[in-house]
Amino acid sequence: MNTKQKLNMSMLCDFYELTMGNGYLQAGLQDRMTYFDVFFRSVPDKGGFAICAGLEQLIEYILDLHFDEDDIAYLREKDLFSEEFLDYLRNFRFTGDIWAIPEGTPIFPQEPVVTVRAPAVQAQLIETFTLLAVNHQSLIATKANRIVRAAEGRVVLEFGSRRAQGTDGAITGARAAYIGGCAGTACTISDQLYGVPAGGTMAHAWVQMFDSQYEAFQTYCRLYPHNATLLVDTYNTLKSGVPDAIRAFDEVLKPMGITQCGIRLDSGDIAYLTQKARKMLDDAGWTGCKISASNSLDEYLIRDLLHQGAQIDLFGVGERMITASSQPVFGGVYKLVAVESGDGTILPKIKVSENVDKITNPHFKKVYRIFDKATGKAEADYIAVWDETVDDSKPLELFDPRSTWKRKTYQDFTVKPLQVPVFLGGKLVYERPPLQDIQAYCREQVESLWDEVKRFENPHKYYVDLSQKLWDIKQTLLRERAQV
């Protein structure tokens, strides 16, 4: 089988989705309308919130859903699937509905990020890729946002392609990092495909290639006078790296009237070296020279460097961002929450577990965000049954779904539905925003959160509450399951 055939993403599914699909068909359930929610149970790194991403790739996947003859021949060889099911796949396309929270939105555990309403086989077959797209990019966007916030307004670039978990980890990972707030990437193809600004200057090999470090710097400044960032730690940062950089700036850039330039450090005691380098540059008249730092950074190291007085204008962050190495799994799940009866009545479904966190919220739902009118800050999220509405002209009482005695009444608030329609009847109805707009939207929405929610350690709990109607339905189903 050739590479092109292997890359039909419709076949990127767990095998049980195919056996279940065949089973649904044999049982006459293939057209039964089902409702599935994508949600997650805990925020990575014990943070206060996550960032939603991956919707663009889910859309592209849905638009291209198909099974070709090679796929069908492969499945036939498994000797598990009926010819009726293989014929069904031959004419397969997605005809259902999808609602999703837009990319860049802060999201919280237990709330539906994506909701799929579709015939049973269709809804089941898209499970794996839906989770893959949302889990991966939400993970990286969340990590990137933490790192960007740690940098306190300084530029952060994504540098992790060579240590990403495979090609897509690098390519869409750079996209997700940009949504989370990174200014650009070292990954060229992510710029070509998605418009994530790509950039870069030199590696140590450039310096080593020349007979002297100064010659390497001088040549680079001459070739790229408007992009002259010199890597100064190949040999000795303070004794030769910074002095040779200053000399190259003086002899090449200054006669051209160029004052914007930079140096980069990738090793050593970054806090100490950047302080010394800053003084050397300023004393030489290069006050506009920017200092960049890289070398296995994350939000905690960046925060510590700044607390130590490091003089850094730009951070290049690699493997700890692109792999989210501190917690490299997002943990989103795809669960059945309702089915439709023959007359169109929506019947809620629940998954029960002794682990309370794994008990699902049943039914076809809506999720709303409550904003305080006076401050503009997000106060809580409110999950309701699909046919409920929120009247923000009247007080709204919310209660903790576990500790129901914890209640709060909101007044003078505005309410915003979080999910938007993406596909209706198999047709794309969502106008996909430019990536730059998604990043700006993310920045704006994170700003709407209280600082206490944005803490790295022990963040304030952001409440995600259920409507009384939804809570009652859940309790009824739990009692029924307990009797069974």
C-alpha positions in Angstrom: 0.0 0.0 0.0 1.4 3.4 -0.9 1.7 6.4 1.3 -1.1 8.3 -0.3 -3.5 5.4 0.4 -2.4 5.3 4.0 -3.2 9.0 4.5 -6.9 8.7 3.9 -7.8 10.2 7.3 -11.2 8.5 7.3 -9.2 5.3 8.1 -7.6 7.0 11.1 -10.2 5.5 13.4 -10.1 2.9 16.2 -11.0 -0.5 14.8 -13.8 -0.9 17.2 -15.6 2.1 15.5 -15.8 0.0 12.4 -16.9 -3.2 14.2 -19.5 -1.2 16.0 -20.6 0.5 12.8 -21.1 -2.9 11.2 -23.0 -4.0 14.2 -25.2 -1.0 14.2 -26.1 -1.7 10.6 -26.8 -5.4 11.2 -29.0 -4.5 14.2 -30.9 -1.9 12.1 -29.6 1.0 14.2 -27.5 2.7 11.5 -29.9 5.6 11.1 -30.7 6.2 14.7 -29.9 9.8 15.6 -27.3 10.0 18.4 -25.7 12.8 20.4 -22.1 12.7 21.5 -20.1 15.2 23.6 -16.4 15.9 23.6 -15.3 17.1 27.0 -12.3 16.8 29.3 -12.1 16.1 33.0 -9.0 18.0 34.3 -6.9 20.9 33.2 -3.3 20.1 32.3 -0.6 21.1 34.8 -3.3 21.6 37.4 -4.1 24.9 35.7 -7.2 27.0 36.0 -8.4 26.7 32.4 -7.5 25.3 29.0 -7.6 26.8 25.5 -9.8 25.2 22.9 -8.1 24.5 19.5 -8.2 22.0 16.6 -11.6 22.9 15.1 -10.1 23.8 11.7 -8.6 20.3 11.3 -11.8 18.7 12.4 -13.7 20.7 9.7 -11.2 19.6 7.0 -11.5 16.0 8.1 -15.3 16.1 8.0 -15.3 17.7 4.5 -13.1 14.9 3.2 -14.7 11.9 4.8 -14.8 9.0 2.4 -13.8 5.4 2.0 -12.2 4.4 -1.3 -12.0 1.0 -3.0 -8.6 0.2 -1.4 -10.0 0.9 2.0 -13.0 -1.3 1.4 -10.7 -4.1 0.0 -8.6 -3.9 3.1 -11.6 -4.2 5.3 -13.0 -7.1 3.3 -9.8 -9.0 3.9 -10.4 -8.8 7.7 -13.4 -11.2 7.2 -15.4 -9.3 9.8 -17.6 -7.0 7.9 -20.8 -7.6 6.0 -21.0 -6.7 2.3 -23.9 -4.5 3.2 -21.6 -2.5 5.6 -18.9 -2.3 2.9 -21.4 -0.9 0.5 -22.5 1.6 3.1 -18.9 2.8 3.4 -18.5 3.0 -0.3 -21.2 5.8 -0.4 -20.3 7.2 3.0 -20.5 10.9 3.8 -21.3 12.9 6.9 -24.9 14.2 7.0 -25.2 15.2 10.7 -24.8 18.3 12.8 -21.8 19.6 14.8 -21.7 22.4 17.3 -18.4 23.5 18.8 -16.8 26.1 21.0 -14.7 28.3 18.8 -10.9 28.0 18.8 -9.1 30.3 21.3 -11.9 30.1 23.9 -10.9 29.3 27.5 -12.6 26.0 28.4 -13.2 24.1 31.6 -13.7 20.5 32.7 -17.0 18.7 32.1 -18.5 21.2 29.6 -19.2 20.1 26.0 -16.5 21.4 23.7 -17.9 19.7 20.6 -21.3 18.1 20.3 -22.1 15.7 17.4 -25.6 14.9 16.4 -25.6 12.3 13.6 -26.8 8.8 12.6 -25.1 6.2 14.8 -22.5 4.9 12.3 -21.5 8.4 11.3 -21.1 9.6 14.8 -19.2 6.6 15.9 -16.7 6.6 12.9 -15.6 10.2 13.5 -14.8 9.7 17.2 -11.0 9.1 17.0 -10.1 11.9 14.7 -12.4 14.4 16.5 -10.6 13.6 19.8 -7.2 13.6 18.1 -7.7 17.1 16.6 -9.2 18.7 19.8 -7.0 16.9 22.3 -3.6 17.6 20.6 -4.1 21.2 19.7 -5.9 22.2 22.9 -3.0 20.7 24.8 -0.4 22.7 23.0 -2.5 25.9 22.9 -3.0 25.6 26.7 0.7 25.0 27.3 1.7 27.9 25.0 -0.7 30.2 26.7 0.9 29.4 30.1 4.4 30.1 28.7 3.3 33.3 27.0 1.7 34.6 30.2 4.9 33.7 32.1 6.9 35.9 29.7 4.9 39.0 30.9 4.6 40.6 27.5 7.9 39.6 26.0 7.9 37.8 22.7 7.7 34.0 22.7 8.5 31.9 19.6 7.8 28.2 19.1 11.1 26.3 18.4 10.1 22.7 18.9 9.7 21.1 15.4 12.7 18.8 15.7 11.5 17.3 19.0 7.8 17.1 18.3 6.0 13.8 18.4 5.9 13.3 14.6 5.2 15.5 11.6 1.7 16.5 12.6 2.8 17.2 16.1 5.2 19.8 14.7 3.0 21.3 12.0 -0.3 21.6 13.8 1.5 22.0 17.1 3.0 25.3 15.8 -0.5 26.4 14.8 -1.9 25.6 18.2 1.1 27.4 19.9 0.3 30.5 17.8 -3.4 30.4 18.9 -2.1 30.2 22.5 -0.2 33.4 22.0 3.2 32.7 20.5 4.4 35.3 18.0 5.8 32.8 15.5 7.5 29.5 14.8 10.7 28.0 13.5 8.5 25.5 11.5 8.5 26.7 7.9 5.7 24.5 6.7 3.3 25.8 9.4 3.8 29.3 7.9 3.2 27.9 4.4 0.1 26.0 5.4 -1.5 28.1 8.1 0.2 31.5 8.1 2.0 31.1 11.4 4.9 33.6 11.0 8.1 31.6 10.5 11.6 33.0 11.2 15.1 32.1 12.3 18.7 33.2 12.0 21.6 30.8 12.7 22.8 27.7 14.6 26.1 27.0 16.1 27.2 25.3 12.9 27.2 28.7 11.1 29.8 30.0 13.6 31.8 26.8 13.5 31.9 26.9 9.7 34.1 30.0 9.5 37.8 30.4 10.5 36.7 32.9 13.2 33.6 33.8 15.1 34.0 37.4 14.1 34.1 36.4 10.4 30.9 34.4 10.9 29.1 37.3 12.5 30.4 39.9 10.0 29.3 37.7 7.1 25.8 37.2 8.6 25.3 40.9 9.2 26.3 41.6 5.7 23.9 39.0 4.2 21.0 39.8 6.5 21.5 43.3 7.8 17.8 43.7 8.7 17.6 40.3 10.5 20.9 40.2 12.3 20.5 38.1 15.4 23.8 36.5 16.3 24.3 33.3 18.4 27.0 34.3 20.9 27.5 31.2 23.0 29.4 28.9 20.6 32.7 29.5 22.4 32.6 32.0 25.2 29.6 34.3 25.6 31.2 37.2 27.5 34.9 36.9 26.4 34.4 36.6 22.7 30.7 36.1 21.7 29.3 39.5 22.8 32.5 41.4 21.9 32.6 39.9 18.4 28.9 40.7 17.9 29.4 44.3 18.9 32.3 44.6 16.6 30.2 43.2 13.7 27.4 45.5 14.5 29.8 48.5 14.6 31.6 47.6 11.3 28.6 46.4 9.2 25.3 47.7 10.6 26.3 51.1 11.9 27.6 52.5 8.6 24.2 51.4 7.1 22.3 53.3 9.7 20.8 50.1 11.1 20.2 50.1 14.9 17.9 47.1 15.2 19.8 43.8 15.8 20.0 41.0 18.3 22.0 38.3 20.1 20.8 34.9 21.3 22.0 32.7 24.1 21.3 29.0 24.1 23.3 27.8 27.1 25.0 28.7 30.3 23.7 30.8 33.3 21.1 32.7 31.3 20.1 35.1 34.0 23.8 36.1 34.7 24.9 36.2 31.1 22.0 38.3 29.9 22.6 40.9 32.6 26.3 41.1 31.7 25.6 41.1 27.9 22.9 43.9 28.4 25.5 46.1 30.1 28.1 45.4 27.4 25.7 46.2 24.6 24.4 49.4 26.3 27.9 50.6 27.0 28.8 50.1 23.3 25.8 52.2 22.3 23.6 49.2 21.1 20.7 49.9 23.4 18.2 48.7 20.8 19.8 45.3 20.5 17.4 42.6 21.6 18.5 39.6 23.7 16.9 36.3 23.0 17.2 33.1 25.1 16.4 29.5 24.4 17.4 26.1 25.9 14.7 23.8 27.3 12.5 26.6 28.7 9.0 26.4 30.1 6.7 28.7 32.1 8.4 28.0 35.4 12.0 28.6 34.1 10.9 31.7 32.3 9.2 33.1 35.4 12.3 32.3 37.5 14.6 33.9 35.0 12.6 37.1 35.1 12.5 37.1 38.9 16.3 36.8 38.9 16.5 40.0 36.7 17.4 38.3 33.4 17.5 40.8 30.6 15.6 38.9 27.9 13.4 40.4 25.2 12.5 37.2 23.4 12.1 33.6 24.4 12.5 30.6 22.0 10.7 27.6 23.6 11.1 24.2 22.1 10.4 20.7 23.3 8.6 21.6 26.6 6.0 23.5 24.6 5.6 21.4 21.5 5.2 18.2 23.5 3.7 19.7 26.6 6.2 17.6 28.4 5.0 18.3 31.9 1.6 16.7 31.1 1.6 15.5 27.6 -2.0 14.2 27.5 -5.1 16.4 27.3 -7.6 13.7 28.2 -10.7 14.7 26.2 -13.3 12.0 25.8 -16.2 11.3 23.4 -19.3 10.1 25.1 -22.9 9.2 24.1 -25.3 11.6 25.9 -28.6 11.0 24.1 -30.4 9.2 21.3 -33.6 10.0 19.4 -36.7 7.8 19.5 -38.7 7.1 16.3 -40.8 10.1 16.9 -37.8 12.4 17.4 -38.0 12.6 21.1 -34.5 13.1 22.6 -33.8 10.4 25.2 -30.9 11.2 27.6 -28.2 8.6 28.2 -25.7 8.5 31.1 -22.5 6.6 31.8 -22.2 5.7 35.5 -18.9 5.0 37.4 -17.8 4.6 40.9 -15.3 7.3 40.0 -17.6 10.4 40.3 -15.5 12.3 37.7 -16.3 9.7 35.1 -20.1 10.1 35.5 -21.3 11.9 32.4 -23.7 14.8 32.1 -26.6 13.4 30.0 -28.7 14.9 27.3 -28.4 17.3 24.4 -27.1 20.5 26.0 -26.1 24.1 25.6 -23.3 25.8 27.5 -23.4 29.5 28.5 -20.8 31.8 29.9 -21.9 34.3 32.5 -20.2 37.7 32.5 -20.4 40.4 35.1 -21.7 43.6 33.5 -19.6 45.9 35.7 -16.3 44.2 35.3 -16.7 42.3 32.0 -15.2 39.3 33.8 -16.3 35.7 33.3 -18.0 34.5 36.5 -19.1 30.9 35.7 -20.3 28.6 32.9 -23.8 27.2 32.9 -24.8 23.9 31.2 -28.4 23.6 30.4 -30.7 21.3 28.4 -31.0 22.2 24.7 -34.4 23.7 25.0 -33.6 26.0 28.0 -32.7 29.7 27.6 -31.2 32.2 30.0 -32.9 35.5 30.5 -30.2 37.9 31.6 -32.8 40.5 32.6 -33.7 38.3 35.6 -31.6 37.0 38.5 -30.0 33.6 37.9 -29.2 31.2 40.7 -26.4 28.8 40.1 -25.4 25.9 42.4 -22.4 23.5 42.7 -23.6 20.2 41.1 -21.7 18.2 43.8 -22.2 20.4 46.8 -25.7 21.7 46.0 -25.8 23.8 49.1 -23.2 26.1 47.5 -25.3 28.6 45.7 -24.9 32.1 44.2 -27.4 34.4 42.5 -26.1 36.5 39.6 -27.7 39.9 38.7 -26.6 42.5 36.3 -24.9 40.0 34.1 -24.7 39.2 30.4 -24.8 35.7 29.0 -23.0 34.2 25.9 -23.7 30.8 24.3 -20.3 29.2 23.9 -21.0 26.6 21.2 -21.7 27.7 17.6 -23.1 25.6 14.7 -20.3 24.2 12.5 -22.1 21.6 10.3 -25.9 21.4 9.9 -27.3 18.5 7.8 -23.8 17.7 6.7 -23.2 21.2 5.3 -20.5 23.5 6.6 -22.2 26.6 8.0 -19.3 28.0 10.1 -17.2 30.9 8.7 -13.7 30.0 9.6 -11.8 33.0 11.0 -8.2 33.8 10.0 -5.6 32.4 12.3 -4.5 35.9 13.4 -8.1 36.6 14.5 -8.3 33.4 16.5 -5.1 34.4 18.3 -6.5 37.9 19.1 -9.8 36.4 20.2 -7.9 34.0 22.5 -6.0 36.9 24.1 -9.2 38.9 24.6 -11.0 35.9 26.2 -8.2 35.0 28.5 -8.2 38.6 29.6 -11.8 38.2 30.7 -10.8 35.7 33.3 -10.0 36.8 36.8 -6.3 36.8 37.7 -7.0 34.2 40.4 -8.1 31.7 37.8 -4.9 32.3 35.8 -2.5 31.4 38.6 0.0 28.6 37.8 -0.3 27.2 41.3 -3.5 26.6 43.2 -5.7 28.6 40.8 -9.2 29.7 41.9 -11.8 27.1 40.9 -13.9 28.4 38.0 -17.4 27.0 38.4 -19.2 25.0 35.7 -22.7 24.5 37.0 -25.7 22.6 35.7 -29.2 24.0 35.3 -31.8 22.7 37.8 -33.5 20.8 34.9 -30.3 19.1 33.8 -29.3 18.2 37.3 -32.8 16.7 38.0 -32.5 14.6 34.8 -29.0 13.4 35.8 -30.2 12.4 39.3 -33.2 10.5 37.9 -31.0 8.6 35.5 -28.6 7.8 38.3 -31.4 6.4 40.5 -32.7 4.3 37.6 -29.2 2.9 37.0 -28.8 2.2 40.7 -32.0 0.1 40.7 -30.8 -1.9 37.7 
